[in-house]
């Protein structure tokens, strides 16, 4: 066959124009590059039998090559064929020509050399077809490794199932290598799924594959990984693998770190039940993790157990326990333990000194911190840069800038400041607004050969933006030497957010455009900031355009961005769009407590508080864990929809779950109870809030004032106001309006006027609601002239009357007989787009009638009927009398007919 192909120039395959023809020629040439037409008879015979071998190549010394070298050559030739063109009949024909029944070692060699998993699978299937048998375990192993590198996990499972049906599985080395490849590419879940697939197929993953993956999951610090680790751990036990104390320690650390202390304690009990020898490392992990979780007494227990089990606490044991005690504010116990540690040591432990120094700093005991530094020096240990950085950090948090700068000067005698030192100083100086001192620090850094890192610059820009010193931040940004410090994503985000928060959204957008031209493309955080700030300044169309632009640029929004966008739509009044946005959140993610909180809050503000109940139960069904903010929002929704008992139950549920109710929680329930006149319960809850140390604010006080006022308990409302004054809480205009309204409705207009004067004396300017209340009160007692004085005062203050104020004043002037002023006000009200109600029309008709302006009265009567407003019986009687006096017989007849019709209607209603 080979001679035939050579003699006919490959015409039979019609491959002269393709690369495979060249490969055929390459396989058939000798070392000098010429075609070897004189193929040995032996090889011709072999080829004619269809087995196909590669022609022997001279080894250089006249001898034939070894078997492995032949296999290697065949594998390389096959790889060249495979990579020359897409898989197809021509490739298969070329492979057949090269070696139509490849040995297992050749197959393994080919797969190991390939980089395309799909191509390797095609080759793998071809080998099965031409050899008519299952591939070797080694070939499967090589294919598994390649597919793992190419992330072809879906196909890998199917091929692994084939292998298990053939009666064997991946080797231990292959199993470990597959897991390692996944770990290196940060595909930990895929590695976990890989092991689960093997278990499902009754295969036995390698011991090292389990331990390697458990270690990687532990190092990734994701809360959801702890359960995966525990699942792997239990599988190891089921398979009979011996789990040692170090593996227990790794899993216990993961659960403790995530705050799942019950699970960690359960594992500790398991250690004891297995009679494993606990070591100091396990105890150190327990001390550290339980201490960080706030379980200080448990950490103490583990520390004492160390000695009880015949172990000696090491430096880590002491230092971890000291740190736990310092952070929990138990400084006396920390000092005692530190002294115990020091008494047993000849050489000071620098780590313990650093921890104690941080403890003193956090407690604000800086004199003792300085004494500790001196003590360390006297013991022959020079304080290091970490010690000084800890002290500087604490001084900065306490705002002791001058003392921090003195410590920095003294530090230079003991340790060379590093970049972290300067970052701490830059942070505190920027927060204090001392920009000149920051610039001096930059010069100081250069003098000792330190170049400000991008992190240093980012701290400066971020702190200046938060202090609203945007021009200074922009000056630093524009002055950056891009060869030394190139702005990164954090630089742009800090400036964009800072500019947006201060209303400079156009400047923020220009910076965003500059970011697009950099190598750091805007992410979800950047778009969240832009969208929020454009909506905040009232440019909702631009905010929506930015959201669409984000989608067009292929940036995937995160849950925070979608939550923010929904909240912005609610605030802008686009309720239906906000509802659609919540539906989008549900399709992309599982809504979290914040998603539901924003959704419920938006609906409450839009007047849909009654939907709270349904949404709350949806949250429960989905297993959403409510935080304090979510509870507060749901409780407020129930109170606003009148379901105060349900809100009260949720308050109790919060306490049962260990969540501390806030002033917002209590305020919502107190307001809800006050609105349904359950004032004694509201006041008891108010006293309870104060008793547990909650700082009750003016909103809560206003709710009680409003509640007591509405039921006429004016004295108690006054007592609430008096308590506010004693607590140095200044009543707002809303508080005063509640009291004014209560006084007016109780008919105590003189007391309301006294209250009005007190409000003005306290520099609390009345608003339109205040004027409406007082004008209404004066009109009620028919003090219309005084009411008109307040009306004129209100207009001088530049306040625009609302509908209620207009109608009250028109009615008052009309009843006082000042019909001309009432008419002017009535016409102005209509010109401003006001729509008079029945009461207003009837009052004006009566006023015109009593002023003998019967034609105007009758015209208004007709207008009232055309508008579909009710005409009162009394109004008809007054107008009819005026028309008779003016001898307007025809109009009087019409009014009389309307009067009779009104009377018949009322009689018919009574008879029903």
Secondary structure, 3 states (H helix, E strand, C coil): CHHHHHHCCCHHHCCCCCHHHHHHHHHCECCCCCECCCCCHHHHHHHHCCCCCCCCCECCCCCECCHHHHHHHHHHHHHHHHCCCCCCHHHHHHHHHHHCCCCHHHHHHHHHHCCCHHHHHHHHHHHHHHHCCCCCHHHHHHHHHHHHHCCCHHHHHHHHHHHHHCCCCCCHHHHHHHHHHHHHCCCHHHHHHHHHHHHHCCCCCCHHHHHHHHHHHHHHCCCCHHHHHHHHHHHHHHCCCCCCHHHHHHHHHHHHHCCCHHHHHHHHHHHHHCCCCCCHHHHHHHHHHHHHCCCHHHHHHHHHHHHHCCCCCCHHHHHHHHHHHHHCCCHHHHHHHHHHHHHCCCCCCHHHHHHHHHHHHHCCCHHHHHHHHHHHHHCCCCCCHHHHHHHHHHHHHCCCHHHHHHHHHHHHHHCCCCHHHHHHHHHHHHHCCCHHHHHHHHHHHHHCCCCCCHHHHHHHHHHHHHCCCHHHHHHHHHCCCCCCCCCCHHHHHHHHHHHHHCCCHHHHHHHHHHHHCCCCCCCHHHHHHHHHHHHHCCCHHHHHHHHHHHHHCCCCCCHHHHHHHHHHHHHCCCHHHHHHHHHHHHHHCCCCHHHHHHHHHHHHHCCCHHHHHHHHHHHHHCCCCCCHHHHHHHHHHHHHCCCHHHHHHHHHHHHHCCCCCCHHHHHHHHHHHHHCCCHHHHHHHHHHHHHCCCCCCHHHHHHHHHHHHHCCCHHHHHHHHHHHHHCCCCCCHHHHHHHHHHHHHCCCHHHHHHHHHHHHHCCCCCCHHHHHHHHHHHHHCCCHHHHHHHHHHHHHCCCCCCHHHHHHHHHHHHHCCCHHHHHHHHHHHHHCCCCCCHHHHHHHHHHHHHCCCHHHHHHHHHHHHHHCCCCCHHHHHHHHHHHHHCCCHHHHHHHHHHHHHHHHHHHHHHHC
